[in-house]
Amino acid sequence: MKTMKNFLLVLSTGYIFVYFSEHLFWARVRPDDSLLSWLGTWAAYSLLAYVFLGLVTFFRVKNIWPLFLVGAAFGWLAEGVVVQTTYEMLPLSISFTGLAWHALLTVWVGWYAVRKALLFSSTWSLIKLAGAIGVAYGLWAIFWWGEADGGVASIPEFASFTFLTSLLVILAYWLAVWSSSEPFVLNRRTLLGVATLFVLYLVFIVIPAAPLAALILPVLLGLVYWGLRRNRLDEVEGSLMEDLRGQASPWKYISLLTLPLTASGVYSLATTLHLQWHTGWVLYAITTPLGFFLFGVSLHKVLRMKKISSG
């Protein structure tokens, strides 16, 4: 049972990552999307989820600051190894999307804030959080109308996509909560296998395509390791994996439908009014420097905490 629950926790976390990192980002079904490609994306994010959950557990991550560092590792592995966008527009691409989207939105909001609200906040608080995400999602989606690789999804197309993916992520949240009742245990063979896959992909695929990866990625991940190692030395046993345990009522999960409802409402209004707002560039301008800032603050927080406790 423990092995099965750990496996399901990885898969459900992987889909939560897919939802916030991919479905919300692209906000539509693209021409080259297929069931097979979606399953492949889910598999890749599930491997990243295993690494993410392992880092949270091993380095005793208990608050948002070391969690942001783990989110940075997840973001840079996704954007610096699985795909190579980290090296496309340096130095800004170091933040967007590894920090500005993955660490900030996928991890802080999608993995932490929503799950914490599910377990410990009132239903009304969860509705407000889901509604705020939905509004931001709907506004972000209209950004693609003006992009060369974008397109205008009709209101029914957007609503269908949004509700389907949201129903799946609600199921993923339920599964993550249920499977978290068993402690997450890192399996050495599995960890070695996942690490080997990433290293081989980095050496034979990433570095030939983006030679700067050989220099930049070790520095970025080294900074993350520096901060997380200091955090582990300072913290006692335990992590957010234990803190984010509990049960949520069925109404809590149903209330998450506020997200696709508000997103579809905003998108429908924008379509009706023919709004041509460059919402994506606004988000980029805000979150790119914010990603750098939060990474610096996170490092400062964990290092300062260690210094105080040592003094």
C-alpha positions in Angstrom: 0.0 0.0 0.0 2.8 2.4 0.8 4.5 1.9 -2.5 1.2 2.3 -4.4 0.4 5.5 -2.5 3.9 6.9 -3.2 3.5 6.1 -6.9 0.1 7.7 -7.0 1.4 10.8 -5.2 4.0 11.2 -7.8 1.5 10.8 -10.7 -1.0 13.2 -9.1 1.7 15.8 -8.3 2.9 15.4 -11.9 -0.5 16.2 -13.2 -0.9 19.2 -10.9 2.4 20.4 -12.4 1.1 19.8 -16.0 -2.1 21.8 -15.3 -0.3 24.9 -13.9 2.8 24.7 -16.1 1.3 23.6 -19.4 -2.5 23.8 -19.6 -2.8 27.2 -17.9 0.2 28.5 -19.9 -1.0 27.4 -23.4 -4.7 27.9 -22.5 -6.0 26.0 -25.4 -5.7 22.8 -27.5 -2.8 23.4 -29.9 -2.8 22.0 -33.4 0.0 19.5 -32.6 -1.6 18.3 -29.3 -2.7 14.7 -29.0 -3.6 12.3 -26.3 -0.1 10.7 -26.8 1.7 14.0 -26.4 -0.3 14.9 -23.3 0.6 11.5 -21.8 4.2 12.1 -22.6 4.1 15.5 -21.0 2.5 14.0 -17.9 5.2 11.3 -17.8 8.0 14.0 -18.0 6.4 16.1 -15.3 5.9 13.0 -13.1 9.6 12.4 -13.2 10.1 16.1 -12.2 7.5 15.6 -9.5 9.5 12.7 -8.0 12.6 14.9 -7.9 10.5 17.7 -6.4 8.9 15.6 -3.7 12.3 14.1 -2.9 13.9 17.5 -2.4 11.1 18.7 -0.2 11.5 15.5 1.9 15.3 15.2 2.1 16.0 18.9 2.7 13.3 19.2 5.3 11.5 22.0 3.5 8.9 23.5 5.9 8.1 27.0 4.7 7.8 29.0 1.5 11.4 30.2 1.2 13.2 26.8 0.9 10.1 25.7 -1.1 10.8 28.4 -3.7 14.4 27.0 -4.0 12.9 23.6 -4.7 10.6 25.2 -7.2 13.6 26.8 -8.8 15.2 23.4 -9.2 12.0 22.0 -10.7 11.7 25.0 -13.0 15.3 24.9 -14.2 15.2 21.1 -14.8 12.0 21.6 -16.8 13.2 24.6 -18.8 16.9 23.9 -18.8 16.9 20.1 -19.4 13.6 18.8 -20.7 13.4 21.9 -23.0 16.1 24.5 -23.4 14.2 27.8 -23.0 16.5 28.8 -20.1 19.2 29.7 -22.6 17.2 31.5 -25.2 17.2 35.0 -24.0 19.8 35.4 -21.3 19.7 36.6 -18.6 15.9 37.1 -18.5 15.2 33.6 -19.5 16.8 32.3 -16.3 13.7 33.7 -14.6 11.0 33.3 -17.2 9.7 30.7 -17.0 11.8 28.6 -14.6 11.3 31.0 -11.6 8.6 33.4 -12.8 6.1 30.6 -13.8 7.2 27.2 -12.4 8.5 28.2 -9.0 6.1 31.1 -8.4 2.9 30.0 -10.0 3.1 26.2 -10.3 4.8 25.5 -7.0 3.8 28.4 -4.7 0.3 28.7 -5.9 -0.7 25.4 -7.5 1.1 22.9 -5.3 1.2 24.8 -2.0 -1.4 27.5 -1.7 -4.3 25.5 -3.3 -3.5 22.4 -1.4 -3.1 24.2 1.9 -6.4 26.0 1.3 -8.1 22.6 0.6 -6.9 21.2 3.9 -7.0 24.0 6.3 -8.9 27.1 5.0 -12.7 27.7 4.8 -14.6 26.8 1.7 -15.1 30.5 1.1 -11.4 31.2 1.2 -10.8 28.4 -1.3 -13.5 29.8 -3.6 -11.8 33.2 -3.5 -8.4 31.7 -4.3 -9.8 29.6 -7.1 -11.6 32.6 -8.5 -8.5 34.8 -8.4 -6.6 32.1 -10.3 -9.5 31.8 -12.8 -9.5 35.6 -13.4 -5.8 35.6 -14.0 -6.1 32.6 -16.3 -8.8 34.1 -18.4 -6.9 37.3 -18.8 -3.7 35.5 -19.6 -5.5 33.4 -22.3 -6.3 36.4 -24.4 -2.6 37.1 -24.8 -2.3 34.4 -27.4 -4.7 36.1 -29.7 -1.9 38.5 -30.9 0.9 35.9 -30.9 2.3 34.4 -34.1 2.1 30.9 -32.6 -1.2 31.6 -30.9 -4.7 31.6 -32.1 -8.2 32.6 -31.0 -10.1 29.7 -29.4 -13.8 30.1 -29.5 -15.7 30.4 -26.2 -17.0 26.8 -26.3 -13.5 25.5 -27.2 -11.9 27.4 -24.3 -14.6 26.4 -21.9 -14.4 22.8 -22.9 -10.6 22.7 -22.5 -10.7 24.6 -19.2 -13.4 22.5 -17.6 -11.9 19.1 -18.8 -8.4 19.9 -17.5 -9.8 21.4 -14.3 -11.8 18.3 -13.6 -8.7 16.3 -14.0 -6.7 18.5 -11.7 -9.4 18.3 -9.1 -9.1 14.5 -9.2 -5.3 14.9 -9.0 -5.7 17.0 -5.8 -8.0 14.4 -4.3 -5.5 11.7 -5.2 -2.6 13.7 -3.8 -4.3 14.3 -0.5 -5.4 10.6 -0.2 -2.0 9.2 -1.1 -0.2 11.6 1.3 -1.5 9.6 4.2 1.6 7.4 3.8 5.1 8.9 4.3 6.9 9.6 1.0 10.0 7.5 0.8 12.8 8.0 -1.6 13.8 4.7 -3.3 17.5 4.6 -4.1 17.1 2.6 -7.2 14.3 4.8 -8.5 16.3 7.9 -7.6 19.4 6.6 -9.4 17.3 5.7 -12.4 15.7 9.2 -12.6 19.0 11.0 -12.1 20.6 8.8 -14.8 17.9 9.7 -17.3 18.3 13.5 -16.6 22.2 13.3 -16.9 22.1 11.3 -20.1 19.6 13.6 -21.6 21.6 16.6 -20.5 24.9 15.2 -21.9 23.6 13.8 -25.2 20.7 16.1 -26.1 20.8 19.4 -24.2 24.5 20.3 -24.3 24.9 19.6 -28.0 21.8 21.8 -28.7 22.6 24.5 -26.1 26.3 24.4 -25.1 25.8 27.1 -22.5 23.8 24.6 -20.5 27.1 23.0 -19.4 28.1 26.2 -17.7 24.8 27.8 -16.6 22.8 24.8 -15.3 25.4 23.6 -12.8 25.8 27.1 -11.4 22.0 27.6 -11.0 21.5 24.1 -9.4 24.6 24.6 -7.3 23.0 27.8 -5.7 19.8 25.8 -5.0 21.8 23.0 -3.4 23.8 25.5 -1.3 20.6 27.0 0.1 18.8 23.7 0.6 21.8 22.0 2.3 21.9 24.9 4.8 18.2 24.5 5.3 18.5 20.8 6.1 21.3 21.4 8.6 19.1 23.9 10.4 15.8 22.2 10.4 14.6 19.3 12.6 13.0 16.2 11.1 9.9 16.6 9.0 8.8 18.7 6.0 5.7 20.0 4.2 5.0 16.5 3.2 3.9 15.9 6.7 2.4 19.3 7.2 0.2 19.1 4.2 -1.7 16.0 5.3 -5.3 15.8 6.3 -8.8 15.5 4.7 -10.9 17.8 2.7 -14.7 17.7 2.4 -16.2 17.0 -1.0 -17.5 20.6 -1.1 -13.9 21.8 -1.0 -13.1 19.9 -4.2 -16.4 21.0 -5.9 -15.6 24.6 -5.0 -12.4 24.4 -7.2 -14.8 24.5 -10.1 -14.8 28.2 -9.4 -11.5 28.3 -11.3 -12.8 27.2 -14.7 -16.1 29.1 -14.2 -14.4 32.4 -13.7 -11.7 31.8 -16.3 -14.5 31.0 -18.9 -16.5 34.0 -17.8 -13.5 36.4 -18.2 -12.6 34.8 -21.5 -16.1 35.1 -22.8 -16.4 38.7 -21.8 -13.0 39.5 -23.4 -14.1 37.8 -26.6 -17.5 39.6 -26.7 -15.8 43.0 -26.2 -12.9 42.1 -28.6 -10.3 43.1 -26.1 -6.8 43.1 -27.4 -4.9 43.5 -24.2 -1.2 42.4 -24.1 -1.7 40.6 -20.8 1.2 38.2 -21.4 3.7 41.0 -21.6 2.3 42.6 -18.5 2.8 39.3 -16.6 6.2 38.9 -18.1 7.3 42.4 -17.0 6.1 41.8 -13.5 7.0 38.2 -12.8 10.5 38.1 -14.5 12.1 40.5 -12.1 10.0 39.1 -9.3 11.4 35.7 -9.9 15.0 36.9 -9.5 14.0 38.9 -6.4 12.2 35.9 -4.8 15.1 33.6 -5.5 17.5 36.0 -3.9 15.2 36.5 -0.9 14.8 32.8 -0.5 18.5 32.2 -0.4 19.0 35.1 2.0 16.2 33.7 4.3 17.6 30.2 4.6 21.2 31.3 5.0 20.3 34.0 7.6 18.2 31.5 9.5 21.2 29.2 9.8 23.5 32.0 10.8 21.1 33.1 13.6 20.7 29.6 15.0 24.4 29.1 14.9 25.1 32.3 16.8 
